[in-house]
C-alpha cells in the first residue's frame, strides 16, 4: 500500500471513529435533562433565524437540498464500486454522513427527549374506553354542526378554499396555547409550504413533514381537504419545537379545536373523532360502526372520498414508508406508527 492510500485509509478510520463517537455522545446527551434543555434553548434561538432566512422563498428550499443531497450521495455510492475511486468515495460518504448526522441531532434530534407533555398535565390516568366513547359522541355532534358551515365542491365534498388564511389562523392560535403545556415562543412567521414531492407522497401515506435544516413545514396539497388544515397545524407544531409526532398532534388539536376558522376547526374535530374511533374499535367495533352510521351526509361523503384516495394510492411505497417511519419513531423513543395511543392519552387527560 503506497503512502497516499495509507493516508486515505487513516482518514477513513478517523471519520468512522468520529461517527461512532457521535452515536455514543448523543446517546448519553439524551439521558441528561440538563443537556437536553440546552438543546431546547438552542432550538428556540435558531428556529426564528432559520424561518426568517427561508420563509420568503416561494418553494421548499429544503426539498431542493434533499434532492441535491440524494444525487450527490448516489453518485458517490456508484464511485464506491470502482477500485480506482473507492477509497476516496468512501471517505466522502463518511464525511457527508458525519455532517448530516451532527447537523440533524443539534438542530432537531435531541428535542425528541424533552419532558413529555403528559407529565405537564395534572392528571395522568391511563386511556379509558368508556371516557373515549363519551368524548367520541361529543365530537360527532361537533363535527355535524361545523360540517354544515364549511364549503363543498360540486360533488358535495368538503373543500378548504383559503389555506393561507388557515395558516395565519394557526400562527395566531399558537399564541393562545396554555403556558403549562407550551412555554415555547411562536415566531409568527409563515413558513408552511406545499411539498415538491407531492406526487410521490400520494403513494407513501405521508401527509406532511418538517425540515429541521430550513425550519420549513411541508404538506401534500393533493390530499383530501379534510386532512389538510389539521396537517398544517400538526407540521406547524413541529416548527414550534414539539418533535414527538403525537405531541405535535395534540398541540395541533389545541390550535384547531377552539379556532374560529371553520375549515381548521372541522378538520381538527374530524381528526379527533377518527383518532378516538381508532382507539375504541379494538374493544367495541359495534360502537364505532354506530358512530359512523350516524355521520351526517356531508361527513359520509368526506369519509368515502378519503377512503377512495387512500385505496387508489396504496402500494409497496406505502408499506415501505410505513415500515421505515415506524423504525424512525421507535429509535427516538416513540411508540411507532402503529398504536398512536399517546395522543389519546393526552386528549383524555386534558379533557378531564
Kinemage of the C-alpha trace (Angstrom):
@kinemage 1
@onewidth
@group {chain A} dominant
@subgroup {mainchain}
@vectorlist {calphas} color= white
{ca unk a 1} P 0.000 0.000 0.000
{ca unk a 2} L 1.501 3.360 -1.057
{ca unk a 3} L 1.756 6.443 1.154
{ca unk a 4} L -1.287 8.121 -0.430
{ca unk a 5} L -3.537 5.113 0.174
{ca unk a 6} L -2.269 4.770 3.745
{ca unk a 7} L -3.182 8.421 4.343
{ca unk a 8} L -6.727 7.921 2.972
{ca unk a 9} L -7.116 4.715 4.977
{ca unk a 10} L -6.232 6.578 8.186
{ca unk a 11} L -8.728 9.306 7.316
{ca unk a 12} L -11.458 6.701 6.790
{ca unk a 13} L -10.734 5.159 10.161
{ca unk a 14} L -10.747 8.613 11.743
{ca unk a 15} L -14.152 9.646 10.337
{ca unk a 16} L -15.660 6.218 11.062
{ca unk a 17} L -14.445 6.675 14.640
{ca unk a 18} L -15.938 10.171 14.782
{ca unk a 19} L -19.294 8.806 13.606
{ca unk a 20} L -19.269 6.116 16.295
{ca unk a 21} L -18.273 8.728 18.879
{ca unk a 22} L -21.216 10.886 17.771
{ca unk a 23} L -23.646 7.996 18.207
{ca unk a 24} L -22.389 7.397 21.738
{ca unk a 25} L -22.164 11.086 22.641
{ca unk a 26} L -25.706 11.965 21.574
{ca unk a 27} L -26.994 8.796 23.256
{ca unk a 28} L -25.510 9.943 26.570
{ca unk a 29} L -26.732 13.505 25.934
{ca unk a 30} L -30.288 12.169 25.537
{ca unk a 31} L -30.136 10.783 29.092
{ca unk a 32} L -29.328 14.160 30.668
{ca unk a 33} L -32.225 16.572 31.287
{ca unk a 34} L -29.785 19.468 31.664
{ca unk a 35} L -28.102 18.851 28.308
{ca unk a 36} L -31.437 18.265 26.548
{ca unk a 37} L -32.664 21.602 27.950
{ca unk a 38} L -29.582 23.274 26.433
{ca unk a 39} L -30.577 21.890 23.015
{ca unk a 40} L -34.150 23.130 23.605
{ca unk a 41} L -32.831 26.648 24.248
{ca unk a 42} L -30.626 26.459 21.158
{ca unk a 43} L -33.654 25.443 19.085
{ca unk a 44} L -35.613 28.424 20.430
{ca unk a 45} L -32.747 30.649 19.306
{ca unk a 46} L -32.266 29.196 15.837
{ca unk a 47} L -35.842 28.426 14.726
{ca unk a 48} L -36.814 32.061 14.130
{ca unk a 49} L -33.470 32.741 12.483
{ca unk a 50} L -33.978 29.857 10.050
{ca unk a 51} L -37.569 30.805 9.300
{ca unk a 52} L -36.610 34.409 8.521
{ca unk a 53} L -33.948 33.198 6.083
{ca unk a 54} L -36.041 30.582 4.268
{ca unk a 55} L -39.723 31.550 4.653
{ca unk a 56} L -39.741 34.174 1.871
{ca unk a 57} L -38.714 31.623 -0.779
{ca unk a 58} L -41.944 30.588 -2.582
{ca unk a 59} L -40.951 26.913 -2.862
{ca unk a 60} L -39.472 24.448 -0.385
{ca unk a 61} L -35.719 25.027 -0.397
{ca unk a 62} L -35.349 22.103 1.990
{ca unk a 63} L -36.805 19.774 -0.659
{ca unk a 64} L -34.294 21.084 -3.202
{ca unk a 65} L -31.498 20.432 -0.693
{ca unk a 66} L -32.732 16.859 -0.182
{ca unk a 67} L -32.744 16.241 -3.954
{ca unk a 68} L -29.185 17.581 -4.328
{ca unk a 69} L -28.006 15.528 -1.367
{ca unk a 70} L -29.623 12.397 -2.830
{ca unk a 71} L -27.945 12.901 -6.242
{ca unk a 72} L -24.545 13.555 -4.643
{ca unk a 73} L -24.885 10.508 -2.370
{ca unk a 74} L -25.945 8.222 -5.252
{ca unk a 75} L -23.028 9.469 -7.365
{ca unk a 76} L -20.554 8.775 -4.548
{ca unk a 77} L -22.058 5.329 -3.888
{ca unk a 78} L -21.546 4.413 -7.556
{ca unk a 79} L -17.934 5.539 -7.222
{ca unk a 80} L -17.535 3.015 -4.406
{ca unk a 81} L -17.835 0.207 -6.983
{ca unk a 82} L -14.751 1.417 -8.847
{ca unk a 83} L -11.393 0.211 -7.483
{ca unk a 84} L -9.735 3.405 -8.653
{ca unk a 85} L -12.025 5.791 -6.782
{ca unk a 86} L -13.368 3.532 -3.994
{ca unk a 87} L -11.254 4.803 -1.100
{ca unk a 88} L -11.895 8.472 -1.818
{ca unk a 89} L -15.616 7.796 -2.355
{ca unk a 90} L -15.966 6.006 0.979
{ca unk a 91} L -14.155 8.888 2.669
{ca unk a 92} L -16.544 11.409 1.076
{ca unk a 93} L -19.533 9.314 2.135
{ca unk a 94} L -18.297 9.177 5.720
{ca unk a 95} L -17.827 12.964 5.729
{ca unk a 96} L -21.387 13.528 4.438
{ca unk a 97} L -22.907 11.108 6.978
{ca unk a 98} L -20.980 12.727 9.832
{ca unk a 99} L -22.030 16.225 8.821
{ca unk a 100} L -25.665 15.252 8.220
{ca unk a 101} L -25.972 13.318 11.492
{ca unk a 102} L -24.354 16.072 13.573
{ca unk a 103} L -26.498 18.812 11.985
{ca unk a 104} L -29.671 16.776 12.479
{ca unk a 105} L -29.017 15.995 16.135
{ca unk a 106} L -28.031 19.553 17.036
{ca unk a 107} L -30.901 21.212 15.175
{ca unk a 108} L -33.677 18.702 15.916
{ca unk a 109} L -32.888 15.168 17.073
{ca unk a 110} L -32.365 15.953 20.758
{ca unk a 111} L -35.842 17.513 21.010
{ca unk a 112} L -37.329 14.015 20.983
{ca unk a 113} L -36.036 13.687 24.543
{ca unk a 114} L -37.766 16.763 26.003
{ca unk a 115} L -40.021 16.346 29.019
{ca unk a 116} L -43.194 14.698 27.647
{ca unk a 117} L -46.339 16.834 27.660
{ca unk a 118} L -48.209 14.108 29.567
{ca unk a 119} L -46.052 14.894 32.615
{ca unk a 120} L -47.186 18.530 32.480
{ca unk a 121} L -50.868 17.632 32.824
{ca unk a 122} L -52.415 17.497 36.289
{ca unk a 123} L -53.872 14.023 35.854
{ca unk a 124} L -52.026 11.146 34.263
{ca unk a 125} L -54.606 8.379 34.022
{ca unk a 126} L -54.455 5.560 31.502
{ca unk a 127} L -56.763 5.805 28.460
{ca unk a 128} L -60.261 4.596 29.326
{ca unk a 129} L -62.569 3.282 26.601
{ca unk a 130} L -65.683 4.426 28.468
{ca unk a 131} L -64.408 8.013 28.602
{ca unk a 132} L -63.270 7.790 24.986
{ca unk a 133} L -66.816 6.803 23.966
{ca unk a 134} L -68.308 9.810 25.756
{ca unk a 135} L -65.817 12.081 24.020
{ca unk a 136} L -66.454 10.424 20.636
{ca unk a 137} L -70.181 11.171 20.947
{ca unk a 138} L -69.372 14.794 21.762
{ca unk a 139} L -67.065 15.159 18.778
{ca unk a 140} L -69.587 13.501 16.485
{ca unk a 141} L -72.044 16.282 17.322
{ca unk a 142} L -69.364 18.963 16.958
{ca unk a 143} L -68.400 17.620 13.542
{ca unk a 144} L -72.021 17.552 12.398
{ca unk a 145} L -72.529 21.187 13.360
{ca unk a 146} L -69.270 22.503 11.863
{ca unk a 147} L -69.643 20.403 8.700
{ca unk a 148} L -72.840 22.302 7.817
{ca unk a 149} L -70.905 25.592 7.844
{ca unk a 150} L -67.953 24.744 5.580
{ca unk a 151} L -67.705 24.896 1.785
{ca unk a 152} L -68.247 21.967 -0.570
{ca unk a 153} L -67.197 21.226 -4.131
{ca unk a 154} L -69.639 20.242 -6.878
{ca unk a 155} L -69.642 16.643 -5.557
{ca unk a 156} L -70.667 17.724 -2.052
{ca unk a 157} L -67.211 17.027 -0.566
{ca unk a 158} L -65.625 19.413 1.931
{ca unk a 159} L -63.103 21.727 0.298
{ca unk a 160} L -60.667 24.104 2.028
{ca unk a 161} L -60.742 27.197 -0.157
{ca unk a 162} L -58.312 29.515 1.635
{ca unk a 163} L -55.260 27.737 3.046
{ca unk a 164} L -53.347 30.979 3.525
{ca unk a 165} L -55.998 32.183 5.968
{ca unk a 166} L -55.825 28.785 7.705
{ca unk a 167} L -52.048 29.147 8.059
{ca unk a 168} L -52.389 32.642 9.505
{ca unk a 169} L -55.024 31.382 11.944
{ca unk a 170} L -52.689 28.580 13.095
{ca unk a 171} L -49.939 31.089 13.868
{ca unk a 172} L -52.450 33.252 15.736
{ca unk a 173} L -53.817 30.341 17.785
{ca unk a 174} L -50.293 29.265 18.770
{ca unk a 175} L -50.111 32.464 20.832
{ca unk a 176} L -53.054 31.176 22.911
{ca unk a 177} L -51.587 27.797 23.877
{ca unk a 178} L -51.673 27.137 27.654
{ca unk a 179} L -48.357 28.108 29.274
{ca unk a 180} L -48.241 24.944 31.363
{ca unk a 181} L -48.214 22.886 28.140
{ca unk a 182} L -46.069 25.086 25.919
{ca unk a 183} L -43.519 27.604 27.079
{ca unk a 184} L -42.224 27.804 23.541
{ca unk a 185} L -42.187 31.120 21.695
{ca unk a 186} L -44.098 31.356 18.453
{ca unk a 187} L -42.293 33.222 15.685
{ca unk a 188} L -45.379 34.397 13.824
{ca unk a 189} L -43.540 33.616 10.573
{ca unk a 190} L -45.442 31.669 7.932
{ca unk a 191} L -43.076 29.034 6.576
{ca unk a 192} L -45.588 26.326 5.610
{ca unk a 193} L -45.181 25.198 2.002
{ca unk a 194} L -46.514 22.534 -0.374
{ca unk a 195} L -44.024 19.734 -0.886
{ca unk a 196} L -42.184 19.374 -4.186
{ca unk a 197} L -42.619 15.610 -3.709
{ca unk a 198} L -46.432 15.784 -3.608
{ca unk a 199} L -46.970 13.196 -6.370
{ca unk a 200} L -44.737 10.650 -4.633
{ca unk a 201} L -46.306 11.492 -1.265
{ca unk a 202} L -49.687 10.356 -2.599
{ca unk a 203} L -48.336 6.787 -2.535
{ca unk a 204} L -46.439 6.907 0.779
{ca unk a 205} L -49.134 7.662 3.351
{ca unk a 206} L -47.115 10.737 4.411
{ca unk a 207} L -49.333 13.792 4.887
{ca unk a 208} L -46.568 16.259 5.675
{ca unk a 209} L -43.123 16.607 7.236
{ca unk a 210} L -40.836 19.117 8.920
{ca unk a 211} L -37.386 20.012 7.576
{ca unk a 212} L -35.091 20.660 10.569
{ca unk a 213} L -32.371 22.223 8.391
{ca unk a 214} L -34.544 25.019 6.984
{ca unk a 215} L -37.385 25.075 9.568
{ca unk a 216} L -39.905 24.697 6.730
{ca unk a 217} L -43.124 22.715 7.197
{ca unk a 218} L -44.182 20.817 4.085
{ca unk a 219} L -47.569 19.269 3.305
{ca unk a 220} L -49.123 17.328 0.436
{ca unk a 221} L -51.581 19.673 -1.345
{ca unk a 222} L -53.125 16.717 -3.227
{ca unk a 223} L -54.706 15.334 -0.057
{ca unk a 224} L -58.461 15.434 0.536
{ca unk a 225} L -59.289 18.776 2.165
{ca unk a 226} L -60.467 17.049 5.341
{ca unk a 227} L -56.804 16.156 6.013
{ca unk a 228} L -55.069 19.393 5.056
{ca unk a 229} L -55.895 22.084 7.681
{ca unk a 230} L -55.078 19.780 10.589
{ca unk a 231} L -51.911 18.591 8.818
{ca unk a 232} L -50.832 22.249 8.601
{ca unk a 233} L -51.462 22.661 12.341
{ca unk a 234} L -49.511 19.465 13.056
{ca unk a 235} L -46.474 20.456 10.991
{ca unk a 236} L -46.526 23.986 12.403
{ca unk a 237} L -46.389 22.403 15.882
{ca unk a 238} L -43.086 20.832 14.856
{ca unk a 239} L -41.902 24.331 13.921
{ca unk a 240} L -42.701 25.428 17.482
{ca unk a 241} L -40.389 22.716 18.780
{ca unk a 242} L -42.590 19.683 19.502
{ca unk a 243} L -40.673 16.787 17.960
{ca unk a 244} L -42.775 13.790 19.028
{ca unk a 245} L -45.442 13.011 16.455
{ca unk a 246} L -48.298 12.536 18.906
{ca unk a 247} L -47.390 15.681 20.828
{ca unk a 248} L -47.457 17.608 17.553
{ca unk a 249} L -50.914 16.083 17.002
{ca unk a 250} L -52.001 17.240 20.453
{ca unk a 251} L -50.654 20.767 20.005
{ca unk a 252} L -52.292 20.846 16.571
{ca unk a 253} L -55.523 19.808 18.307
{ca unk a 254} L -55.207 22.661 20.825
{ca unk a 255} L -54.553 25.087 17.970
{ca unk a 256} L -57.515 23.972 15.870
{ca unk a 257} L -60.244 22.972 18.282
{ca unk a 258} L -61.063 26.491 19.502
{ca unk a 259} L -60.396 28.229 16.201
{ca unk a 260} L -62.986 30.497 14.630
{ca unk a 261} L -61.730 29.384 11.213
{ca unk a 262} L -64.313 26.796 10.227
{ca unk a 263} L -62.029 24.868 7.857
{ca unk a 264} L -59.380 24.414 10.539
{ca unk a 265} L -61.922 23.584 13.238
{ca unk a 266} L -63.761 20.977 11.169
{ca unk a 267} L -60.532 19.266 10.083
{ca unk a 268} L -59.371 19.186 13.734
{ca unk a 269} L -62.695 17.912 15.091
{ca unk a 270} L -62.841 15.249 12.400
{ca unk a 271} L -59.246 14.147 13.087
{ca unk a 272} L -60.030 13.920 16.804
{ca unk a 273} L -63.172 11.859 16.193
{ca unk a 274} L -61.324 9.449 13.874
{ca unk a 275} L -58.497 9.079 16.430
{ca unk a 276} L -60.983 8.225 19.179
{ca unk a 277} L -62.720 5.675 16.969
{ca unk a 278} L -59.400 4.007 16.087
{ca unk a 279} L -58.720 3.695 19.820
{ca unk a 280} L -62.175 2.288 20.596
{ca unk a 281} L -62.591 -0.100 17.646
{ca unk a 282} L -60.465 -2.950 19.029
{ca unk a 283} L -62.667 -3.235 22.128
{ca unk a 284} L -66.044 -2.206 20.761
{ca unk a 285} L -66.364 -2.330 16.961
{ca unk a 286} L -70.176 -2.137 17.189
{ca unk a 287} L -69.967 1.252 18.890
{ca unk a 288} L -67.619 2.539 16.189
{ca unk a 289} L -69.947 1.268 13.461
{ca unk a 290} L -72.909 3.021 15.082
{ca unk a 291} L -70.963 6.301 15.249
{ca unk a 292} L -70.009 6.075 11.559
{ca unk a 293} L -73.618 5.265 10.637
{ca unk a 294} L -74.633 8.465 12.442
{ca unk a 295} L -72.268 10.667 10.466
{ca unk a 296} L -74.038 13.488 8.700
{ca unk a 297} L -74.479 13.144 4.926
{ca unk a 298} L -71.594 15.556 4.350
{ca unk a 299} L -69.302 13.667 6.738
{ca unk a 300} L -70.122 10.399 4.975
{ca unk a 301} L -69.168 11.915 1.629
{ca unk a 302} L -65.871 13.168 3.134
{ca unk a 303} L -65.172 9.722 4.595
{ca unk a 304} L -65.820 7.964 1.283
{ca unk a 305} L -63.559 10.419 -0.536
{ca unk a 306} L -60.765 9.870 1.997
{ca unk a 307} L -61.100 6.099 1.653
{ca unk a 308} L -61.102 6.225 -2.156
{ca unk a 309} L -57.981 8.418 -2.118
{ca unk a 310} L -56.169 6.012 0.219
{ca unk a 311} L -57.221 2.878 -1.691
{ca unk a 312} L -56.250 4.452 -5.013
{ca unk a 313} L -52.707 5.141 -3.794
{ca unk a 314} L -51.977 2.053 -1.697
{ca unk a 315} L -48.958 0.003 -2.721
{ca unk a 316} L -45.434 -1.054 -1.866
{ca unk a 317} L -44.306 2.544 -1.321
{ca unk a 318} L -46.969 2.967 1.366
{ca unk a 319} L -45.774 -0.234 3.089
{ca unk a 320} L -42.115 0.761 2.766
{ca unk a 321} L -42.537 4.256 4.203
{ca unk a 322} L -44.818 2.938 6.946
{ca unk a 323} L -42.120 0.432 7.955
{ca unk a 324} L -39.257 2.953 7.861
{ca unk a 325} L -41.303 5.590 9.698
{ca unk a 326} L -42.093 3.035 12.388
{ca unk a 327} L -38.380 2.293 12.862
{ca unk a 328} L -37.559 6.012 12.958
{ca unk a 329} L -40.190 6.742 15.620
{ca unk a 330} L -39.073 3.844 17.787
{ca unk a 331} L -35.407 4.909 17.516
{ca unk a 332} L -36.448 8.251 19.011
{ca unk a 333} L -38.319 6.675 21.940
{ca unk a 334} L -41.772 6.978 20.394
{ca unk a 335} L -44.430 4.293 20.133
{ca unk a 336} L -44.129 3.832 16.411
{ca unk a 337} L -46.660 4.401 13.662
{ca unk a 338} L -48.988 1.543 14.579
{ca unk a 339} L -50.507 2.317 18.002
{ca unk a 340} L -50.746 6.101 18.265
{ca unk a 341} L -52.308 5.770 21.743
{ca unk a 342} L -50.207 8.595 23.203
{ca unk a 343} L -52.410 11.216 21.525
{ca unk a 344} L -55.470 9.618 23.165
{ca unk a 345} L -53.575 9.673 26.497
{ca unk a 346} L -53.021 13.398 26.127
{ca unk a 347} L -56.520 14.106 24.828
{ca unk a 348} L -58.400 12.257 27.592
{ca unk a 349} L -56.221 13.640 30.373
{ca unk a 350} L -56.532 17.176 29.013
{ca unk a 351} L -60.316 16.947 28.563
{ca unk a 352} L -60.707 15.854 32.177
